[in-house]
Amino acid sequence: MEVIIVGDQSKMIENFTKAMFDITLQRIKNNDIKFDKKESSPSK
């Protein structure tokens, strides 16, 4: 089941993305997320 709200949906997604970004940034500052350079580099 899909509920499509035109107009409001883009704003919701925008707010959600900002919130996720802020949380991720906060976690990085708190050293909760450790970046492994070997894992983050693209394997092609």
Summary of the structure (lengths in Angstrom):
residues: 44
radius of gyration: 16.0
end to end distance: 37.1
largest distance: 41.2
contacts: 60
relative contact order: 0.09
helix: 59%
strand: 0%
